[in-house]
């Protein structure tokens, strides 16, 4: 179930970028329309790519993990982000709305079952989808596992990760008055939803910069300044979901429902030095999953999809699955 893996193939083994053969806006109700695209082989093995955040949006680089001769690659922007509309909107935007949207995409594209590929929050949503629709999930390929648990939020927004990265942590918390620093998710929520656009952008950039600073094992601790509207959508959506604990019935909801996935294979790729989503969640998930789980811990890797060892292992897994 659990084996270590190094950097077995280099980043240049990523597939060359391919252009979509289908792009559309899908009306999913509640005033939301989501962006959906297909690329690769129209008759190939379907794989749906579930981006992170919440609020990160998909990107053309996400197509490069799949051999376009073998795969029908489906990307989409979740509600409120990327090219989906309305932008940065949190109304009618919960985990269960997103699960329903994925099922709408599958039926609209006339797909019987598909591989579900997701990282970080995308791993969370992939697992929730599979537990809701196991008969439609051929297998799961997950990276940088996040289980939407309070302990994970406490680690990242309560000071745990800050012990390793005190400089960006200080920048993140010091824009908030000391009297409110005991609950930074709540303090940022007040400002990200203030109704004043300039205030929302200012704190959205601070929120996004804290996460970006810790994404790569090669980071120097600076997260950069994200474009205003991207940062606003990303940070509002993340904060909305974390404030509401992912809209799950209980803490540990995913682990409590792993029996549903006992017959479905799962491939889990995890950076050993992931500061955003520490490896314990991936290990706990693989343990609960049992013999159908294949956990690969990548040494010298952090959280980012672009980490060389993580990219290499994901491409290798997808190559193997294409040829089964």
VOGU-3710 file (C-alpha; in Angstrom, 3 decimals, decimal comma):
1> xxxxxxxxxx> 0,000/0,000/0,000  2,731/2,440/0,959  5,950/2,841/-0,937  8,477/5,595/-1,322  9,281/7,087/-4,675  11,951/9,468/-5,846  12,121/11,649/-8,918  11,884/8,874/-11,497  11,308/11,062/-14,522  12,049/14,671/-15,263
11> xxxxxxxxxx> 9,579/17,472/-15,893  10,358/17,445/-19,636  8,468/14,136/-19,793  5,269/16,134/-19,470  3,319/15,903/-22,713  3,386/18,845/-25,133  0,421/21,193/-24,711  -2,618/20,340/-26,826  -5,468/22,635/-27,779  -9,059/21,826/-26,767
21> xxxxxxxxxx> -11,361/20,371/-29,394  -14,405/21,479/-27,375  -14,977/24,485/-25,110  -18,337/25,430/-23,655  -20,192/27,140/-20,841  -22,513/24,752/-19,024  -25,539/26,164/-17,203  -25,710/24,289/-13,887  -28,533/26,292/-12,343  -28,664/28,692/-9,394
31> xxxxxxxxxx> -27,436/31,452/-11,729  -24,084/29,677/-12,287  -22,450/28,744/-15,593  -19,226/26,747/-15,540  -16,458/26,542/-18,118  -15,784/23,027/-19,497  -13,219/21,949/-22,076  -12,137/18,717/-23,744  -8,802/17,937/-25,362  -6,827/14,914/-26,493
41> xxxxxxxxxx> -8,540/11,938/-28,128  -12,348/12,319/-28,404  -12,644/8,512/-28,301  -10,008/8,085/-25,594  -10,113/7,096/-21,944  -12,008/9,878/-20,124  -10,230/11,663/-17,267  -11,679/14,639/-15,413  -9,166/17,028/-13,851  -10,317/18,635/-10,589
51> xxxxxxxxxx> -8,407/21,808/-9,750  -7,475/23,031/-6,303  -8,307/25,983/-4,133  -11,282/26,099/-3,876  -11,072/28,883/-6,404  -7,861/28,055/-8,249  -9,334/27,431/-11,682  -7,934/25,120/-14,353  -5,016/25,935/-16,646  -3,660/24,623/-19,970
61> xxxxxxxxxx> -0,667/23,098/-18,130  -3,048/20,617/-16,483  -3,534/18,894/-19,862  0,141/17,925/-19,967  -0,076/14,961/-17,562  -1,986/12,834/-20,062  -0,899/11,256/-23,325  -3,322/12,903/-25,794  -3,269/9,806/-28,001  -4,895/7,797/-25,223
71> xxxxxxxxxx> -6,862/10,254/-23,086  -10,008/12,317/-23,494  -9,047/15,125/-21,090  -11,841/17,087/-19,393  -11,011/20,268/-17,478  -13,482/22,622/-15,830  -13,532/25,734/-13,672  -15,510/25,242/-10,489  -18,245/27,685/-9,533  -17,097/31,245/-9,008
81> xxxxxxxxxx> -13,585/31,024/-10,462  -11,624/30,943/-13,695  -13,930/31,442/-16,660  -17,029/30,321/-14,757  -19,612/32,935/-13,894  -20,535/34,785/-11,749  -16,944/35,459/-10,729  -15,915/35,210/-7,046  -19,519/34,362/-6,107  -20,188/32,215/-3,029
91> xxxxxxxxxx> -23,981/32,021/-3,230  -25,152/28,473/-4,084  -21,522/27,393/-3,895  -20,891/24,381/-1,649  -19,067/21,063/-1,963  -22,343/19,389/-2,871  -23,088/21,891/-5,624  -19,654/21,081/-7,088  -20,248/17,322/-6,863  -23,538/17,845/-8,702
101> xxxxxxxxxx> -21,776/19,982/-11,329  -19,263/17,201/-11,996  -22,093/14,759/-12,534  -23,785/17,258/-14,876  -20,558/17,447/-16,889  -20,328/13,643/-17,099  -23,896/13,195/-18,302  -23,696/16,161/-20,705  -20,593/14,655/-22,307  -22,211/11,204/-22,398
111> xxxxxxxxxx> -19,460/9,536/-20,365  -20,278/6,288/-18,557  -17,346/6,387/-16,133  -14,118/8,332/-15,865  -10,809/8,560/-14,038  -10,966/11,345/-11,443  -7,670/13,252/-11,109  -7,323/15,962/-8,457  -4,858/17,631/-6,125  -5,094/19,541/-2,851
121> xxxxxxxxxx> -8,715/20,776/-2,629  -9,151/18,931/-5,929  -8,338/15,715/-4,045  -11,029/16,578/-1,489  -13,641/17,174/-4,166  -12,543/14,084/-6,112  -13,075/11,933/-3,031  -16,467/13,497/-2,290  -17,525/12,904/-5,896  -16,355/9,279/-5,840
131> xxxxxxxxxx> -18,115/8,594/-2,553  -21,304/10,071/-4,022  -20,954/8,343/-7,427  -18,757/5,252/-7,013  -20,264/3,512/-10,048  -19,084/6,402/-12,248  -15,530/6,474/-10,867  -13,101/4,164/-12,694  -10,262/5,067/-10,320  -8,831/8,047/-8,457
141> xxxxxxxxxx> -5,449/9,726/-8,928  -4,790/12,187/-6,097  -1,994/14,586/-5,196  -1,241/16,622/-2,061  -4,155/15,196/-0,097  -6,447/17,550/1,828  -9,319/15,949/3,759  -11,087/19,153/4,849  -10,517/18,472/8,551  -10,232/20,971/11,386
151> xxxxxxxxxx> -6,755/19,726/12,261  -5,576/20,640/8,744  -7,042/24,149/9,002  -5,472/24,568/12,444  -2,095/23,548/11,005  -2,134/26,042/8,172  -4,111/28,945/9,643  -3,376/28,424/13,335  0,396/28,690/13,352  1,659/25,147/12,730
161> xxxxxxxxxx> 3,136/25,838/9,300  4,258/29,198/10,627  6,814/27,462/12,857  8,626/26,407/9,668  7,995/29,626/7,761  7,969/32,434/10,366  8,684/35,259/7,894  5,685/34,742/5,550  3,552/33,773/8,566  4,319/37,118/10,182
171> xxxxxxxxxx> 3,340/38,933/6,983  0,095/36,950/6,805  -1,046/37,584/10,363  0,305/41,089/10,916  -2,123/42,678/8,453  -4,794/41,667/10,994  -5,088/43,493/14,339  -3,561/41,493/17,190  -6,941/41,280/18,910  -8,307/39,224/15,975
181> xxxxxxxxxx> -5,298/36,993/15,333  -6,746/34,143/17,412  -9,012/33,215/14,454  -7,414/34,297/11,204  -10,002/32,586/9,009  -12,741/34,653/10,642  -10,656/37,824/10,581  -9,924/37,478/6,879  -13,563/36,555/6,198  -14,686/39,922/7,545
191> xxxxxxxxxx> -12,369/41,714/5,124  -12,739/39,452/2,074  -16,500/39,997/2,233  -16,432/43,639/3,331  -18,211/44,910/0,225  -15,342/47,280/-0,512  -13,493/46,032/-3,602  -10,116/47,574/-2,725  -10,202/46,081/0,765  -11,166/42,686/-0,594
201> xxxxxxxxxx> -8,306/42,718/-3,096  -5,761/43,815/-0,487  -6,603/40,980/1,889  -7,135/38,499/-0,932  -3,560/39,077/-2,060  -2,279/38,613/1,481  -4,277/35,363/1,850  -3,083/33,986/-1,501  0,523/35,038/-0,905  0,718/33,024/2,340
211> xxxxxxxxxx> -0,304/29,853/0,508  1,830/30,510/-2,573  4,905/31,107/-0,417  4,730/27,553/0,927  3,746/25,660/-2,228  7,175/24,502/-3,379  9,982/22,829/-1,497  12,254/25,215/-3,412  10,444/28,346/-2,197  12,374/31,289/-0,773
221> xxxxxxxxxx> 9,315/32,303/1,279  7,900/34,964/-1,022  4,472/34,365/-2,483  4,412/37,188/-5,011  1,426/39,390/-5,782  -1,341/37,602/-7,640  -3,503/39,479/-10,185  -6,280/41,274/-8,361  -9,331/39,436/-9,693  -7,687/36,009/-9,539
231> xxxxxxxxxx> -6,654/36,624/-5,925  -10,114/37,889/-4,996  -11,897/34,806/-6,367  -9,322/32,362/-5,002  -9,237/33,851/-1,505  -12,975/34,479/-1,129  -13,823/30,942/-2,226  -11,183/29,294/-0,037  -12,246/31,336/2,953  -15,939/30,645/2,296
241> xxxxxxxxxx> -15,331/26,894/2,205  -13,020/26,868/5,218  -15,385/29,037/7,259  -18,087/26,449/6,580  -15,759/23,435/7,094  -16,347/22,311/3,539  -20,095/21,969/4,141  -19,478/18,423/5,410  -21,701/16,682/7,930  -18,881/15,925/10,363
251> xxxxxxxxxx> -15,185/16,474/10,858  -13,511/13,480/9,252  -16,419/12,928/6,845  -14,238/11,531/4,054  -12,389/9,021/6,234  -15,678/7,926/7,802  -17,038/7,010/4,360  -14,059/5,204/2,845  -15,912/1,876/2,893  -17,735/3,135/-0,217
261> xxxxxxxxxx> -14,442/3,165/-2,157  -13,184/-0,276/-1,122  -13,513/-1,647/-4,664  -12,017/1,401/-6,421  -8,281/1,831/-6,978  -6,610/4,963/-5,678  -3,170/6,354/-6,549  -1,920/8,923/-4,053  1,148/11,080/-4,766  2,359/13,101/-1,800
271> xxxxxxxxxx> 5,335/15,388/-1,241  7,326/14,458/1,862  7,802/18,132/2,753  4,336/19,406/1,863  3,811/22,347/4,220  0,267/23,106/3,064  -1,148/19,585/3,264  1,234/17,516/5,431  1,676/13,809/4,557  -0,332/12,556/7,539
281> xxxxxxxxxx> -3,596/13,081/5,651  -2,371/11,037/2,684  -1,168/8,277/5,009  -4,458/8,241/6,940  -6,391/8,114/3,679  -4,338/5,204/2,313  -4,712/3,325/5,604  -8,499/3,772/5,602  -8,696/2,822/1,910  -6,835/-0,439/2,366
291> xxxxxxxxxx> -5,369/-2,686/-0,302  -6,791/-0,697/-3,228  -4,683/2,341/-2,280  -1,208/2,959/-3,701  0,635/5,687/-1,802  3,803/7,201/-3,277  5,719/9,570/-1,000  7,991/11,806/-3,083  11,196/12,839/-1,344  12,454/16,403/-1,824
301> xxxxxxxxxx> 8,983/17,599/-2,835  6,442/20,002/-1,398  2,837/20,666/-2,359  2,854/22,067/-5,892  1,693/20,054/-8,880  4,754/21,378/-10,712  7,286/19,852/-8,304  9,550/17,715/-10,541  9,152/14,481/-8,567  5,390/14,890/-8,236
311> xxxxxxxxxx> 4,931/15,690/-11,936  7,075/12,724/-12,899  5,154/10,270/-10,745  1,766/11,503/-11,933  2,782/11,166/-15,587  4,100/7,662/-14,902  0,829/6,625/-13,231  -1,276/8,011/-16,068  0,946/6,325/-18,658  0,529/3,013/-16,847
321> xxxx> -3,256/3,392/-16,589  -3,517/4,208/-20,292  -1,902/0,921/-21,174  -3,733/-1,430/-18,812
//
